[in-house]
Amino acid sequence: MKIKAVLIKLGVQPTPGLVFTALIIWLLPLGTLWLVLFLWLRKSILYLMGRTVIVARIH
């Protein structure tokens, strides 16, 4: 666990809560990126599906 080593170097006693908080802070940007990507993809997929359905109805 890299976070624990960093905390020990900083002179902070790595309590589970502290490690957990550090992990959340580290993962938040990644999570946000994934969420944006997922929502954008979902929107695109729904849009494409909608277009396909409309085209299928016309034919």
PDB file of N, CA, C, O and CB in Angstrom:
ATOM      1  N   MET A   1       0.845  -1.201   0.000  1.00  0.00           N
ATOM      2  CA  MET A   1       0.000   0.000   0.000  1.00  0.00           C
ATOM      3  C   MET A   1       0.880   1.251   0.000  1.00  0.00           C
ATOM      4  O   MET A   1       1.536   1.556   0.996  1.00  0.00           O
ATOM      5  CB  MET A   1      -0.956   0.006   1.231  1.00  0.00           C
ATOM      6  N   LYS A   2       0.888   1.956  -1.099  1.00  0.00           N
ATOM      7  CA  LYS A   2       1.724   3.149  -1.255  1.00  0.00           C
ATOM      8  C   LYS A   2       1.287   4.265  -0.314  1.00  0.00           C
ATOM      9  O   LYS A   2       2.123   4.966   0.256  1.00  0.00           O
ATOM     10  CB  LYS A   2       1.679   3.642  -2.699  1.00  0.00           C
ATOM     11  N   ILE A   3      -0.009   4.425  -0.155  1.00  0.00           N
ATOM     12  CA  ILE A   3      -0.556   5.517   0.662  1.00  0.00           C
ATOM     13  C   ILE A   3      -0.037   5.430   2.093  1.00  0.00           C
ATOM     14  O   ILE A   3       0.347   6.441   2.680  1.00  0.00           O
ATOM     15  CB  ILE A   3      -2.098   5.483   0.654  1.00  0.00           C
ATOM     16  N   LYS A   4      -0.027   4.229   2.649  1.00  0.00           N
ATOM     17  CA  LYS A   4       0.466   4.021   4.019  1.00  0.00           C
ATOM     18  C   LYS A   4       1.914   4.472   4.146  1.00  0.00           C
ATOM     19  O   LYS A   4       2.275   5.164   5.098  1.00  0.00           O
ATOM     20  CB  LYS A   4       0.339   2.540   4.424  1.00  0.00           C
ATOM     21  N   ALA A   5       2.738   4.078   3.184  1.00  0.00           N
ATOM     22  CA  ALA A   5       4.162   4.446   3.191  1.00  0.00           C
ATOM     23  C   ALA A   5       4.332   5.958   3.145  1.00  0.00           C
ATOM     24  O   ALA A   5       5.173   6.513   3.852  1.00  0.00           O
ATOM     25  CB  ALA A   5       4.895   3.799   2.004  1.00  0.00           C
ATOM     26  N   VAL A   6       3.543   6.619   2.321  1.00  0.00           N
ATOM     27  CA  VAL A   6       3.598   8.082   2.194  1.00  0.00           C
ATOM     28  C   VAL A   6       3.204   8.733   3.508  1.00  0.00           C
ATOM     29  O   VAL A   6       3.849   9.683   3.951  1.00  0.00           O
ATOM     30  CB  VAL A   6       2.674   8.573   1.054  1.00  0.00           C
ATOM     31  N   LEU A   7       2.143   8.226   4.138  1.00  0.00           N
ATOM     32  CA  LEU A   7       1.669   8.782   5.409  1.00  0.00           C
ATOM     33  C   LEU A   7       2.712   8.610   6.509  1.00  0.00           C
ATOM     34  O   LEU A   7       2.918   9.508   7.325  1.00  0.00           O
ATOM     35  CB  LEU A   7       0.353   8.114   5.828  1.00  0.00           C
ATOM     36  N   ILE A   8       3.365   7.456   6.525  1.00  0.00           N
ATOM     37  CA  ILE A   8       4.408   7.197   7.527  1.00  0.00           C
ATOM     38  C   ILE A   8       5.568   8.171   7.315  1.00  0.00           C
ATOM     39  O   ILE A   8       6.122   8.703   8.277  1.00  0.00           O
ATOM     40  CB  ILE A   8       4.910   5.717   7.443  1.00  0.00           C
ATOM     41  N   LYS A   9       5.928   8.400   6.060  1.00  0.00           N
ATOM     42  CA  LYS A   9       7.005   9.347   5.731  1.00  0.00           C
ATOM     43  C   LYS A   9       6.655  10.753   6.205  1.00  0.00           C
ATOM     44  O   LYS A   9       7.524  11.493   6.667  1.00  0.00           O
ATOM     45  CB  LYS A   9       7.275   9.355   4.212  1.00  0.00           C
ATOM     46  N   LEU A  10       5.396  11.113   6.092  1.00  0.00           N
ATOM     47  CA  LEU A  10       4.934  12.438   6.517  1.00  0.00           C
ATOM     48  C   LEU A  10       4.831  12.527   8.033  1.00  0.00           C
ATOM     49  O   LEU A  10       4.610  13.606   8.582  1.00  0.00           O
ATOM     50  CB  LEU A  10       3.579  12.761   5.882  1.00  0.00           C
ATOM     51  N   GLY A  11       4.988  11.406   8.701  1.00  0.00           N
ATOM     52  CA  GLY A  11       4.929  11.372  10.159  1.00  0.00           C
ATOM     53  C   GLY A  11       3.510  11.261  10.673  1.00  0.00           C
ATOM     54  O   GLY A  11       3.232  11.595  11.825  1.00  0.00           O
ATOM     55  N   VAL A  12       2.610  10.793   9.821  1.00  0.00           N
ATOM     56  CA  VAL A  12       1.205  10.610  10.217  1.00  0.00           C
ATOM     57  C   VAL A  12       0.978   9.126  10.466  1.00  0.00           C
ATOM     58  O   VAL A  12       1.380   8.279   9.669  1.00  0.00           O
ATOM     59  CB  VAL A  12       0.214  11.156   9.118  1.00  0.00           C
ATOM     60  N   GLN A  13       0.333   8.828  11.576  1.00  0.00           N
ATOM     61  CA  GLN A  13       0.029   7.436  11.899  1.00  0.00           C
ATOM     62  C   GLN A  13      -1.117   6.972  11.001  1.00  0.00           C
ATOM     63  O   GLN A  13      -2.221   7.509  11.091  1.00  0.00           O
ATOM     64  CB  GLN A  13      -0.340   7.272  13.416  1.00  0.00           C
ATOM     65  N   PRO A  14      -0.875   5.986  10.138  1.00  0.00           N
ATOM     66  CA  PRO A  14      -1.914   5.574   9.191  1.00  0.00           C
ATOM     67  C   PRO A  14      -3.052   4.782   9.838  1.00  0.00           C
ATOM     68  O   PRO A  14      -2.991   3.559   9.964  1.00  0.00           O
ATOM     69  CB  PRO A  14      -1.297   4.748   8.097  1.00  0.00           C
ATOM     70  N   THR A  15      -4.068   5.502  10.236  1.00  0.00           N
ATOM     71  CA  THR A  15      -5.278   4.851  10.755  1.00  0.00           C
ATOM     72  C   THR A  15      -6.129   4.429   9.559  1.00  0.00           C
ATOM     73  O   THR A  15      -6.043   5.053   8.501  1.00  0.00           O
ATOM     74  CB  THR A  15      -6.087   5.809  11.721  1.00  0.00           C
ATOM     75  N   PRO A  16      -6.947   3.386   9.701  1.00  0.00           N
ATOM     76  CA  PRO A  16      -7.778   2.940   8.570  1.00  0.00           C
ATOM     77  C   PRO A  16      -8.610   4.070   7.958  1.00  0.00           C
ATOM     78  O   PRO A  16      -8.748   4.164   6.738  1.00  0.00           O
ATOM     79  CB  PRO A  16      -8.705   1.824   9.022  1.00  0.00           C
ATOM     80  N   GLY A  17      -9.158   4.920   8.818  1.00  0.00           N
ATOM     81  CA  GLY A  17      -9.975   6.041   8.342  1.00  0.00           C
ATOM     82  C   GLY A  17      -9.183   6.996   7.474  1.00  0.00           C
ATOM     83  O   GLY A  17      -9.673   7.482   6.455  1.00  0.00           O
ATOM     84  N   LEU A  18      -7.943   7.261   7.891  1.00  0.00           N
ATOM     85  CA  LEU A  18      -7.070   8.185   7.167  1.00  0.00           C
ATOM     86  C   LEU A  18      -6.682   7.597   5.812  1.00  0.00           C
ATOM     87  O   LEU A  18      -6.674   8.294   4.797  1.00  0.00           O
ATOM     88  CB  LEU A  18      -5.808   8.502   7.996  1.00  0.00           C
ATOM     89  N   VAL A  19      -6.362   6.316   5.814  1.00  0.00           N
ATOM     90  CA  VAL A  19      -6.007   5.616   4.571  1.00  0.00           C
ATOM     91  C   VAL A  19      -7.207   5.622   3.626  1.00  0.00           C
ATOM     92  O   VAL A  19      -7.059   5.847   2.425  1.00  0.00           O
ATOM     93  CB  VAL A  19      -5.548   4.151   4.863  1.00  0.00           C
ATOM     94  N   PHE A  20      -8.379   5.375   4.172  1.00  0.00           N
ATOM     95  CA  PHE A  20      -9.627   5.353   3.412  1.00  0.00           C
ATOM     96  C   PHE A  20      -9.897   6.716   2.779  1.00  0.00           C
ATOM     97  O   PHE A  20     -10.254   6.808   1.604  1.00  0.00           O
ATOM     98  CB  PHE A  20     -10.802   4.946   4.317  1.00  0.00           C
ATOM     99  N   THR A  21      -9.718   7.785   3.584  1.00  0.00           N
ATOM    100  CA  THR A  21      -9.927   9.153   3.099  1.00  0.00           C
ATOM    101  C   THR A  21      -8.958   9.474   1.973  1.00  0.00           C
ATOM    102  O   THR A  21      -9.346  10.034   0.947  1.00  0.00           O
ATOM    103  CB  THR A  21      -9.763  10.168   4.245  1.00  0.00           C
ATOM    104  N   ALA A  22      -7.686   9.114   2.172  1.00  0.00           N
ATOM    105  CA  ALA A  22      -6.665   9.355   1.149  1.00  0.00           C
ATOM    106  C   ALA A  22      -7.015   8.613  -0.138  1.00  0.00           C
ATOM    107  O   ALA A  22      -6.838   9.139  -1.237  1.00  0.00           O
ATOM    108  CB  ALA A  22      -5.272   8.919   1.656  1.00  0.00           C
ATOM    109  N   LEU A  23      -7.505   7.405   0.008  1.00  0.00           N
ATOM    110  CA  LEU A  23      -7.891   6.579  -1.134  1.00  0.00           C
ATOM    111  C   LEU A  23      -9.051   7.226  -1.890  1.00  0.00           C
ATOM    112  O   LEU A  23      -9.047   7.275  -3.120  1.00  0.00           O
ATOM    113  CB  LEU A  23      -8.278   5.160  -0.671  1.00  0.00           C
ATOM    114  N   ILE A  24     -10.046   7.723  -1.144  1.00  0.00           N
ATOM    115  CA  ILE A  24     -11.208   8.387  -1.746  1.00  0.00           C
ATOM    116  C   ILE A  24     -10.756   9.625  -2.524  1.00  0.00           C
ATOM    117  O   ILE A  24     -11.169   9.840  -3.664  1.00  0.00           O
ATOM    118  CB  ILE A  24     -12.246   8.780  -0.654  1.00  0.00           C
ATOM    119  N   ILE A  25      -9.892  10.443  -1.884  1.00  0.00           N
ATOM    120  CA  ILE A  25      -9.393  11.665  -2.525  1.00  0.00           C
ATOM    121  C   ILE A  25      -8.646  11.315  -3.811  1.00  0.00           C
ATOM    122  O   ILE A  25      -8.762  12.010  -4.820  1.00  0.00           O
ATOM    123  CB  ILE A  25      -8.467  12.454  -1.561  1.00  0.00           C
ATOM    124  N   TRP A  26      -7.877  10.224  -3.756  1.00  0.00           N
ATOM    125  CA  TRP A  26      -7.093   9.788  -4.909  1.00  0.00           C
ATOM    126  C   TRP A  26      -7.991   9.230  -6.013  1.00  0.00           C
ATOM    127  O   TRP A  26      -7.712   9.416  -7.197  1.00  0.00           O
ATOM    128  CB  TRP A  26      -6.068   8.735  -4.485  1.00  0.00           C
ATOM    129  N   LEU A  27      -9.070   8.545  -5.622  1.00  0.00           N
ATOM    130  CA  LEU A  27      -9.952   7.904  -6.600  1.00  0.00           C
ATOM    131  C   LEU A  27     -11.044   8.827  -7.140  1.00  0.00           C
ATOM    132  O   LEU A  27     -11.627   8.548  -8.187  1.00  0.00           O
ATOM    133  CB  LEU A  27     -10.591   6.696  -5.981  1.00  0.00           C
ATOM    134  N   LEU A  28     -11.324   9.925  -6.432  1.00  0.00           N
ATOM    135  CA  LEU A  28     -12.400  10.830  -6.855  1.00  0.00           C
ATOM    136  C   LEU A  28     -12.248  11.335  -8.290  1.00  0.00           C
ATOM    137  O   LEU A  28     -13.197  11.228  -9.067  1.00  0.00           O
ATOM    138  CB  LEU A  28     -12.462  12.008  -5.922  1.00  0.00           C
ATOM    139  N   PRO A  29     -11.084  11.885  -8.671  1.00  0.00           N
ATOM    140  CA  PRO A  29     -10.956  12.355 -10.053  1.00  0.00           C
ATOM    141  C   PRO A  29     -11.184  11.241 -11.074  1.00  0.00           C
ATOM    142  O   PRO A  29     -11.820  11.458 -12.105  1.00  0.00           O
ATOM    143  CB  PRO A  29      -9.585  12.965 -10.266  1.00  0.00           C
ATOM    144  N   LEU A  30     -10.663  10.055 -10.784  1.00  0.00           N
ATOM    145  CA  LEU A  30     -10.855   8.901 -11.669  1.00  0.00           C
ATOM    146  C   LEU A  30     -12.335   8.564 -11.779  1.00  0.00           C
ATOM    147  O   LEU A  30     -12.852   8.333 -12.872  1.00  0.00           O
ATOM    148  CB  LEU A  30     -10.063   7.677 -11.156  1.00  0.00           C
ATOM    149  N   GLY A  31     -13.011   8.538 -10.628  1.00  0.00           N
ATOM    150  CA  GLY A  31     -14.434   8.233 -10.593  1.00  0.00           C
ATOM    151  C   GLY A  31     -15.250   9.230 -11.392  1.00  0.00           C
ATOM    152  O   GLY A  31     -16.162   8.853 -12.128  1.00  0.00           O
ATOM    153  N   THR A  32     -14.914  10.516 -11.241  1.00  0.00           N
ATOM    154  CA  THR A  32     -15.616  11.577 -11.961  1.00  0.00           C
ATOM    155  C   THR A  32     -15.425  11.404 -13.459  1.00  0.00           C
ATOM    156  O   THR A  32     -16.365  11.552 -14.240  1.00  0.00           O
ATOM    157  CB  THR A  32     -15.119  12.966 -11.514  1.00  0.00           C
ATOM    158  N   LEU A  33     -14.193  11.088 -13.848  1.00  0.00           N
ATOM    159  CA  LEU A  33     -13.866  10.889 -15.261  1.00  0.00           C
ATOM    160  C   LEU A  33     -14.681   9.732 -15.838  1.00  0.00           C
ATOM    161  O   LEU A  33     -15.235   9.834 -16.933  1.00  0.00           O
ATOM    162  CB  LEU A  33     -12.354  10.619 -15.436  1.00  0.00           C
ATOM    163  N   TRP A  34     -14.745   8.635 -15.089  1.00  0.00           N
ATOM    164  CA  TRP A  34     -15.502   7.463 -15.527  1.00  0.00           C
ATOM    165  C   TRP A  34     -16.983   7.777 -15.637  1.00  0.00           C
ATOM    166  O   TRP A  34     -17.655   7.337 -16.570  1.00  0.00           O
ATOM    167  CB  TRP A  34     -15.287   6.298 -14.566  1.00  0.00           C
ATOM    168  N   LEU A  35     -17.493   8.549 -14.667  1.00  0.00           N
ATOM    169  CA  LEU A  35     -18.909   8.908 -14.648  1.00  0.00           C
ATOM    170  C   LEU A  35     -19.261   9.747 -15.867  1.00  0.00           C
ATOM    171  O   LEU A  35     -20.263   9.497 -16.537  1.00  0.00           O
ATOM    172  CB  LEU A  35     -19.258   9.668 -13.359  1.00  0.00           C
ATOM    173  N   VAL A  36     -18.424  10.750 -16.150  1.00  0.00           N
ATOM    174  CA  VAL A  36     -18.646  11.621 -17.309  1.00  0.00           C
ATOM    175  C   VAL A  36     -18.605  10.800 -18.591  1.00  0.00           C
ATOM    176  O   VAL A  36     -19.451  10.954 -19.472  1.00  0.00           O
ATOM    177  CB  VAL A  36     -17.590  12.754 -17.359  1.00  0.00           C
ATOM    178  N   LEU A  37     -17.610   9.928 -18.680  1.00  0.00           N
ATOM    179  CA  LEU A  37     -17.441   9.068 -19.848  1.00  0.00           C
ATOM    180  C   LEU A  37     -18.658   8.161 -20.027  1.00  0.00           C
ATOM    181  O   LEU A  37     -19.176   7.999 -21.132  1.00  0.00           O
ATOM    182  CB  LEU A  37     -16.159   8.224 -19.716  1.00  0.00           C
ATOM    183  N   PHE A  38     -19.103   7.570 -18.904  1.00  0.00           N
ATOM    184  CA  PHE A  38     -20.251   6.665 -18.927  1.00  0.00           C
ATOM    185  C   PHE A  38     -21.516   7.392 -19.363  1.00  0.00           C
ATOM    186  O   PHE A  38     -22.264   6.895 -20.205  1.00  0.00           O
ATOM    187  CB  PHE A  38     -20.458   6.032 -17.550  1.00  0.00           C
ATOM    188  N   LEU A  39     -21.756   8.578 -18.785  1.00  0.00           N
ATOM    189  CA  LEU A  39     -22.955   9.352 -19.114  1.00  0.00           C
ATOM    190  C   LEU A  39     -22.931   9.785 -20.574  1.00  0.00           C
ATOM    191  O   LEU A  39     -23.951   9.740 -21.263  1.00  0.00           O
ATOM    192  CB  LEU A  39     -23.072  10.582 -18.198  1.00  0.00           C
ATOM    193  N   TRP A  40     -21.752  10.206 -21.041  1.00  0.00           N
ATOM    194  CA  TRP A  40     -21.611  10.640 -22.428  1.00  0.00           C
ATOM    195  C   TRP A  40     -21.856   9.474 -23.378  1.00  0.00           C
ATOM    196  O   TRP A  40     -22.548   9.618 -24.386  1.00  0.00           O
ATOM    197  CB  TRP A  40     -20.216  11.241 -22.668  1.00  0.00           C
ATOM    198  N   LEU A  41     -21.282   8.317 -23.050  1.00  0.00           N
ATOM    199  CA  LEU A  41     -21.459   7.119 -23.867  1.00  0.00           C
ATOM    200  C   LEU A  41     -22.919   6.696 -23.894  1.00  0.00           C
ATOM    201  O   LEU A  41     -23.464   6.342 -24.939  1.00  0.00           O
ATOM    202  CB  LEU A  41     -20.587   5.975 -23.342  1.00  0.00           C
ATOM    203  N   ARG A  42     -23.548   6.743 -22.704  1.00  0.00           N
ATOM    204  CA  ARG A  42     -24.952   6.346 -22.597  1.00  0.00           C
ATOM    205  C   ARG A  42     -25.819   7.254 -23.461  1.00  0.00           C
ATOM    206  O   ARG A  42     -26.729   6.792 -24.149  1.00  0.00           O
ATOM    207  CB  ARG A  42     -25.424   6.392 -21.125  1.00  0.00           C
ATOM    208  N   LYS A  43     -25.523   8.556 -23.416  1.00  0.00           N
ATOM    209  CA  LYS A  43     -26.270   9.530 -24.196  1.00  0.00           C
ATOM    210  C   LYS A  43     -26.109   9.246 -25.686  1.00  0.00           C
ATOM    211  O   LYS A  43     -27.076   9.279 -26.447  1.00  0.00           O
ATOM    212  CB  LYS A  43     -25.805  10.958 -23.867  1.00  0.00           C
ATOM    213  N   SER A  44     -24.868   8.965 -26.088  1.00  0.00           N
ATOM    214  CA  SER A  44     -24.567   8.671 -27.488  1.00  0.00           C
ATOM    215  C   SER A  44     -25.263   7.392 -27.928  1.00  0.00           C
ATOM    216  O   SER A  44     -25.831   7.327 -29.018  1.00  0.00           O
ATOM    217  CB  SER A  44     -23.051   8.550 -27.701  1.00  0.00           C
ATOM    218  N   ILE A  45     -25.214   6.368 -27.067  1.00  0.00           N
ATOM    219  CA  ILE A  45     -25.836   5.080 -27.385  1.00  0.00           C
ATOM    220  C   ILE A  45     -27.351   5.247 -27.512  1.00  0.00           C
ATOM    221  O   ILE A  45     -27.963   4.728 -28.446  1.00  0.00           O
ATOM    222  CB  ILE A  45     -25.497   4.022 -26.300  1.00  0.00           C
ATOM    223  N   LEU A  46     -27.956   5.979 -26.560  1.00  0.00           N
ATOM    224  CA  LEU A  46     -29.397   6.218 -26.600  1.00  0.00           C
ATOM    225  C   LEU A  46     -29.770   6.999 -27.858  1.00  0.00           C
ATOM    226  O   LEU A  46     -30.778   6.708 -28.501  1.00  0.00           O
ATOM    227  CB  LEU A  46     -29.858   6.980 -25.339  1.00  0.00           C
ATOM    228  N   TYR A  47     -28.950   7.993 -28.204  1.00  0.00           N
ATOM    229  CA  TYR A  47     -29.175   8.811 -29.394  1.00  0.00           C
ATOM    230  C   TYR A  47     -29.121   7.940 -30.650  1.00  0.00           C
ATOM    231  O   TYR A  47     -29.987   8.031 -31.520  1.00  0.00           O
ATOM    232  CB  TYR A  47     -28.130   9.948 -29.479  1.00  0.00           C
ATOM    233  N   LEU A  48     -28.083   7.090 -30.729  1.00  0.00           N
ATOM    234  CA  LEU A  48     -27.920   6.199 -31.879  1.00  0.00           C
ATOM    235  C   LEU A  48     -29.070   5.201 -31.962  1.00  0.00           C
ATOM    236  O   LEU A  48     -29.576   4.912 -33.047  1.00  0.00           O
ATOM    237  CB  LEU A  48     -26.581   5.453 -31.794  1.00  0.00           C
ATOM    238  N   MET A  49     -29.480   4.677 -30.804  1.00  0.00           N
ATOM    239  CA  MET A  49     -30.593   3.731 -30.756  1.00  0.00           C
ATOM    240  C   MET A  49     -31.872   4.413 -31.214  1.00  0.00           C
ATOM    241  O   MET A  49     -32.663   3.838 -31.962  1.00  0.00           O
ATOM    242  CB  MET A  49     -30.767   3.158 -29.334  1.00  0.00           C
ATOM    243  N   GLY A  50     -32.064   5.638 -30.761  1.00  0.00           N
ATOM    244  CA  GLY A  50     -33.235   6.425 -31.155  1.00  0.00           C
ATOM    245  C   GLY A  50     -33.272   6.635 -32.653  1.00  0.00           C
ATOM    246  O   GLY A  50     -34.321   6.497 -33.283  1.00  0.00           O
ATOM    247  N   ARG A  51     -32.122   6.971 -33.225  1.00  0.00           N
ATOM    248  CA  ARG A  51     -32.003   7.182 -34.666  1.00  0.00           C
ATOM    249  C   ARG A  51     -32.334   5.887 -35.406  1.00  0.00           C
ATOM    250  O   ARG A  51     -33.044   5.900 -36.412  1.00  0.00           O
ATOM    251  CB  ARG A  51     -30.578   7.671 -35.035  1.00  0.00           C
ATOM    252  N   THR A  52     -31.811   4.766 -34.894  1.00  0.00           N
ATOM    253  CA  THR A  52     -32.029   3.461 -35.520  1.00  0.00           C
ATOM    254  C   THR A  52     -33.512   3.107 -35.507  1.00  0.00           C
ATOM    255  O   THR A  52     -34.055   2.614 -36.495  1.00  0.00           O
ATOM    256  CB  THR A  52     -31.211   2.369 -34.802  1.00  0.00           C
ATOM    257  N   VAL A  53     -34.160   3.367 -34.363  1.00  0.00           N
ATOM    258  CA  VAL A  53     -35.592   3.069 -34.228  1.00  0.00           C
ATOM    259  C   VAL A  53     -36.390   3.910 -35.214  1.00  0.00           C
ATOM    260  O   VAL A  53     -37.301   3.404 -35.869  1.00  0.00           O
ATOM    261  CB  VAL A  53     -36.080   3.330 -32.778  1.00  0.00           C
ATOM    262  N   ILE A  54     -36.050   5.203 -35.322  1.00  0.00           N
ATOM    263  CA  ILE A  54     -36.756   6.104 -36.240  1.00  0.00           C
ATOM    264  C   ILE A  54     -36.577   5.624 -37.685  1.00  0.00           C
ATOM    265  O   ILE A  54     -37.538   5.578 -38.453  1.00  0.00           O
ATOM    266  CB  ILE A  54     -36.240   7.565 -36.084  1.00  0.00           C
ATOM    267  N   VAL A  55     -35.341   5.269 -38.046  1.00  0.00           N
ATOM    268  CA  VAL A  55     -35.045   4.779 -39.397  1.00  0.00           C
ATOM    269  C   VAL A  55     -35.809   3.482 -39.661  1.00  0.00           C
ATOM    270  O   VAL A  55     -36.353   3.284 -40.747  1.00  0.00           O
ATOM    271  CB  VAL A  55     -33.519   4.557 -39.581  1.00  0.00           C
ATOM    272  N   ALA A  56     -35.844   2.602 -38.661  1.00  0.00           N
ATOM    273  CA  ALA A  56     -36.547   1.320 -38.796  1.00  0.00           C
ATOM    274  C   ALA A  56     -38.045   1.547 -38.996  1.00  0.00           C
ATOM    275  O   ALA A  56     -38.689   0.803 -39.736  1.00  0.00           O
ATOM    276  CB  ALA A  56     -36.304   0.434 -37.552  1.00  0.00           C
ATOM    277  N   ARG A  57     -38.600   2.566 -38.344  1.00  0.00           N
ATOM    278  CA  ARG A  57     -40.037   2.847 -38.468  1.00  0.00           C
ATOM    279  C   ARG A  57     -40.362   3.410 -39.844  1.00  0.00           C
ATOM    280  O   ARG A  57     -41.416   3.113 -40.406  1.00  0.00           O
ATOM    281  CB  ARG A  57     -40.493   3.829 -37.377  1.00  0.00           C
ATOM    282  N   ILE A  58     -39.457   4.226 -40.389  1.00  0.00           N
ATOM    283  CA  ILE A  58     -39.687   4.843 -41.693  1.00  0.00           C
ATOM    284  C   ILE A  58     -39.713   3.772 -42.780  1.00  0.00           C
ATOM    285  O   ILE A  58     -40.572   3.799 -43.661  1.00  0.00           O
ATOM    286  CB  ILE A  58     -38.599   5.897 -42.000  1.00  0.00           C
ATOM    287  N   HIS A  59     -38.778   2.836 -42.718  1.00  0.00           N
ATOM    288  CA  HIS A  59     -38.692   1.774 -43.734  1.00  0.00           C
ATOM    289  C   HIS A  59     -39.784   0.736 -43.565  1.00  0.00           C
ATOM    290  O   HIS A  59     -39.851  -0.220 -44.337  1.00  0.00           O
ATOM    291  CB  HIS A  59     -37.335   1.095 -43.675  1.00  0.00           C
TER     292      HIS A  59
END
